[in-house]
Amino acid sequence: MRDHGDDFGAWCGDMGSATAHRTEAEWLDIARYVRHAANKLLPQPLPLCLPGEPRECGRAAQQHVLAWGAVLKAAAQHVIEDASPAPAHALYAGQSLYQRSPAELRERTASPSSP
């Protein structure tokens, strides 16, 4: 996987001041968790290219979280499609059922001061 989302900044602008509040060490942990989950589903593993790893690519851990999160989402969609007995089942699981999960996660992780 060579795509690290380098074109991201080109279409959204620099959002550096609006990034989630995590330390670089926390982003590294999350990137490793996401890579581990994706590697369980992918035919070929994601590279060891985080800061300090053998094939370090020079990109920040947060960028890896974004790029690999997208890969994980695609791999999960492939699992849904592969496991579905009919296209309608894949559509329901991949859209209707899926939409419940982010809503529940946002609810659980919302800070008390959030609207």
Backbone bond lengths (Angstrom), bond angles and torsions (degrees), N, CA, C in turn:
res aa  C-N    CA-C-N  psi(-1)  N-CA   C-N-CA  omega(-1)  CA-C   N-CA-C  phi
1 M - - - 1.447 - - 1.515 108.44 -
2 R 1.292 114.85 108.91 1.461 119.72 -178.57 1.522 112.18 -99.54
3 D 1.315 118.15 -15.14 1.459 121.54 -176.66 1.521 110.26 -80.74
4 H 1.315 114.92 110.57 1.460 120.75 178.13 1.527 111.56 -106.70
5 G 1.317 116.67 15.83 1.456 119.76 178.91 1.509 113.43 70.28
6 D 1.331 116.81 33.10 1.462 120.04 -178.11 1.524 112.84 -62.63
7 D 1.323 117.75 -21.49 1.457 120.17 178.70 1.524 112.90 -82.89
8 F 1.318 117.48 -2.16 1.462 122.77 -177.31 1.525 111.83 -56.16
9 G 1.335 116.88 -49.61 1.456 121.06 -178.95 1.515 112.91 -61.95
10 A 1.317 116.61 -28.33 1.462 120.83 -177.59 1.523 112.07 -66.46
11 W 1.323 118.20 -35.00 1.456 118.80 -176.69 1.518 114.22 -100.91
12 C 1.328 118.31 -13.05 1.466 118.32 -179.44 1.521 112.54 -117.01
13 G 1.306 118.17 -8.36 1.452 119.70 -177.55 1.512 110.87 79.53
14 D 1.298 116.64 171.26 1.463 121.14 -179.94 1.517 109.48 -77.74
15 M 1.311 116.07 116.89 1.465 121.58 -179.46 1.522 110.63 -107.99
16 G 1.316 117.53 24.04 1.459 122.07 -175.03 1.503 114.74 -52.08
17 S 1.322 118.07 -36.37 1.455 119.91 -178.20 1.526 112.13 -78.09
18 A 1.335 116.86 -14.40 1.459 119.94 -177.48 1.526 112.51 -107.24
19 T 1.326 118.04 15.81 1.457 119.83 -177.31 1.520 110.85 -72.37
20 A 1.308 115.06 157.50 1.455 120.42 176.51 1.525 109.11 -60.58
21 H 1.291 116.26 147.36 1.462 121.25 -175.93 1.519 110.76 -86.82
22 R 1.312 114.99 90.85 1.458 122.35 176.53 1.519 107.48 -139.32
23 T 1.307 115.02 154.34 1.459 118.94 175.62 1.525 108.90 -81.76
24 E 1.320 116.78 164.95 1.468 120.56 177.10 1.533 110.23 -60.54
25 A 1.324 117.14 -37.26 1.473 120.30 178.26 1.532 111.04 -63.63
26 E 1.321 117.16 -39.18 1.468 120.01 177.64 1.530 110.71 -66.42
27 W 1.346 116.72 -41.99 1.464 119.60 177.16 1.525 110.94 -61.81
28 L 1.332 117.11 -39.03 1.468 120.29 177.76 1.519 110.89 -61.14
29 D 1.319 117.61 -44.79 1.464 121.03 178.36 1.524 110.86 -59.78
30 I 1.327 116.24 -47.07 1.464 120.28 -179.05 1.525 110.23 -63.10
31 A 1.331 117.43 -43.18 1.467 120.41 178.51 1.524 110.79 -59.13
32 R 1.317 116.97 -41.76 1.476 120.00 178.62 1.522 111.25 -64.51
33 Y 1.340 117.46 -40.72 1.469 120.89 178.74 1.528 110.51 -63.72
34 V 1.330 116.44 -44.74 1.463 120.26 -179.42 1.526 110.17 -64.67
35 R 1.326 116.89 -44.17 1.471 120.22 178.54 1.529 109.97 -60.54
36 H 1.327 117.31 -44.24 1.467 121.06 -179.62 1.532 110.46 -59.51
37 A 1.323 116.98 -45.88 1.465 120.73 179.67 1.525 110.80 -63.63
38 A 1.333 116.80 -44.48 1.465 120.23 179.82 1.529 110.57 -63.12
39 N 1.322 116.58 -41.32 1.465 119.85 -178.80 1.517 112.81 -63.31
40 K 1.328 117.28 -24.36 1.465 120.17 176.38 1.530 111.57 -69.41
41 L 1.341 116.63 -23.10 1.461 120.88 -175.23 1.524 114.22 -108.89
42 L 1.313 117.62 -20.85 1.463 121.50 -174.95 1.526 112.20 -86.42
43 P 1.333 116.94 150.77 1.463 119.85 176.86 1.536 112.37 -71.41
44 Q 1.338 117.07 -28.36 1.462 121.64 176.74 1.522 108.07 -127.82
45 P 1.323 117.67 137.62 1.465 119.96 -176.44 1.525 113.14 -70.39
46 L 1.323 115.26 152.55 1.458 120.84 172.54 1.526 108.11 -69.85
47 P 1.321 117.76 152.19 1.463 120.58 -173.81 1.527 114.06 -72.78
48 L 1.306 114.77 158.25 1.462 122.28 174.01 1.526 107.18 -87.58
49 C 1.337 115.84 75.26 1.468 119.97 -172.64 1.521 113.36 -122.40
50 L 1.324 117.39 16.34 1.464 120.67 175.75 1.524 109.81 -73.03
51 P 1.324 116.72 161.84 1.464 119.00 176.69 1.532 111.64 -51.80
52 G 1.321 115.61 129.04 1.455 121.37 179.61 1.518 114.99 88.63
53 E 1.340 117.90 -2.86 1.459 121.27 179.98 1.522 110.81 -94.98
54 P 1.347 117.01 165.24 1.470 121.04 -174.13 1.529 114.93 -55.36
55 R 1.333 117.74 -37.78 1.468 120.81 -177.89 1.525 110.94 -111.01
56 E 1.312 116.32 40.66 1.468 122.50 -177.70 1.530 110.67 -48.69
57 C 1.340 116.31 129.00 1.460 120.56 -175.34 1.526 113.22 -100.67
58 G 1.310 117.95 -9.55 1.458 120.83 178.14 1.514 114.90 92.10
59 R 1.313 118.09 -2.47 1.463 120.83 179.07 1.522 109.99 -89.81
60 A 1.320 115.93 154.24 1.462 121.33 -179.18 1.529 110.88 -69.98
61 A 1.307 115.96 154.40 1.466 121.30 179.14 1.523 111.20 -60.15
62 Q 1.328 117.28 -37.26 1.465 120.16 -179.97 1.528 110.95 -61.41
63 Q 1.317 118.16 -38.52 1.461 120.79 177.49 1.525 110.51 -64.55
64 H 1.329 116.83 -36.73 1.469 120.19 175.97 1.526 110.40 -64.68
65 V 1.318 117.79 -40.14 1.471 120.51 178.27 1.523 109.58 -58.35
66 L 1.320 116.97 -46.24 1.465 120.46 -179.65 1.528 111.78 -64.13
67 A 1.325 116.50 -50.46 1.468 120.32 -176.85 1.521 111.60 -66.40
68 W 1.319 116.80 -46.91 1.462 119.77 -178.62 1.518 111.93 -72.63
69 G 1.328 117.50 -28.48 1.463 120.15 173.62 1.517 110.43 -61.38
70 A 1.335 116.70 -39.87 1.462 120.90 177.09 1.529 111.06 -64.81
71 V 1.329 116.40 -40.68 1.467 120.84 177.62 1.532 110.04 -63.58
72 L 1.328 116.69 -42.51 1.466 120.98 178.93 1.526 110.96 -63.00
73 K 1.322 116.22 -41.77 1.470 120.25 178.32 1.529 110.61 -61.87
74 A 1.333 116.95 -42.19 1.464 120.71 178.48 1.529 111.12 -65.78
75 A 1.331 116.40 -40.36 1.471 120.08 178.92 1.524 110.67 -64.46
76 A 1.322 116.22 -39.44 1.467 119.88 178.28 1.528 110.64 -65.12
77 Q 1.327 117.16 -39.89 1.457 120.43 177.32 1.526 110.64 -62.83
78 H 1.316 116.27 -39.05 1.468 120.27 177.72 1.537 110.19 -63.24
79 V 1.313 117.52 -41.14 1.468 121.27 177.50 1.526 109.86 -60.70
80 I 1.328 116.67 -44.19 1.472 121.13 179.09 1.528 110.34 -59.86
81 E 1.319 116.11 -48.27 1.464 119.99 -178.91 1.519 111.79 -64.07
82 D 1.316 115.87 -39.96 1.463 120.65 -178.94 1.530 112.16 -68.61
83 A 1.327 116.72 -32.55 1.465 120.97 -177.00 1.526 113.32 -87.57
84 S 1.304 117.24 -10.78 1.469 120.78 -175.02 1.520 111.79 -80.15
85 P 1.334 116.94 131.91 1.463 119.74 178.35 1.532 112.70 -72.86
86 A 1.344 117.27 -18.66 1.459 121.24 179.79 1.528 108.51 -151.54
87 P 1.314 117.57 155.54 1.466 120.40 179.56 1.538 113.72 -55.41
88 A 1.307 117.24 -33.74 1.472 120.19 -179.99 1.528 111.30 -63.38
89 H 1.321 116.87 -36.57 1.470 120.37 178.04 1.532 110.25 -65.89
90 A 1.315 116.51 -42.62 1.466 120.82 178.60 1.523 110.68 -64.03
91 L 1.317 116.21 -40.68 1.455 120.54 179.14 1.525 110.73 -63.33
92 Y 1.333 116.59 -45.39 1.461 120.45 179.79 1.531 110.99 -63.30
93 A 1.323 116.85 -48.93 1.470 119.92 -177.86 1.522 111.31 -67.70
94 G 1.325 116.82 -40.99 1.452 120.93 -175.88 1.516 114.69 -77.26
95 Q 1.326 117.10 -15.87 1.462 119.67 179.85 1.521 111.42 -120.45
96 S 1.314 118.23 -71.64 1.469 121.22 -174.36 1.522 112.33 -60.82
97 L 1.309 116.35 -52.67 1.461 120.34 -179.07 1.527 111.11 -65.70
98 Y 1.342 116.03 -40.89 1.462 121.02 178.71 1.526 111.51 -59.09
99 Q 1.312 118.09 -43.23 1.468 121.61 -176.07 1.525 112.78 -59.83
100 R 1.299 117.70 -25.19 1.471 120.35 177.60 1.524 112.04 -68.87
101 S 1.330 116.04 -35.85 1.465 120.07 -175.48 1.525 113.37 -65.20
102 P 1.337 120.50 -50.87 1.467 118.50 178.31 1.524 112.49 -60.68
103 A 1.332 116.49 -37.41 1.467 119.49 179.45 1.531 110.62 -61.99
104 E 1.326 116.32 -43.99 1.465 120.35 178.60 1.526 111.35 -65.92
105 L 1.324 117.25 -40.99 1.464 120.52 178.76 1.523 111.21 -63.96
106 R 1.321 117.19 -43.43 1.464 120.36 178.75 1.522 110.30 -61.77
107 E 1.310 116.79 -40.37 1.453 121.44 178.72 1.522 111.90 -61.92
108 R 1.321 116.15 -44.00 1.478 121.32 -178.77 1.512 113.23 -70.83
109 T 1.333 117.12 -31.29 1.462 119.47 -174.56 1.534 113.14 -101.20
110 A 1.311 117.44 0.84 1.474 120.33 179.89 1.519 109.48 -65.42
111 S 1.323 115.42 136.96 1.459 119.05 177.54 1.527 108.38 -76.07
112 P 1.333 117.56 155.20 1.463 120.96 -177.40 1.534 112.91 -58.04
113 S 1.332 117.48 -26.47 1.459 120.00 -178.71 1.521 112.72 -86.26
114 S 1.344 117.88 -4.97 1.460 121.09 179.41 1.507 110.02 -73.38
115 P 1.342 116.72 146.88 1.491 119.44 178.91 1.491 112.65 -67.27
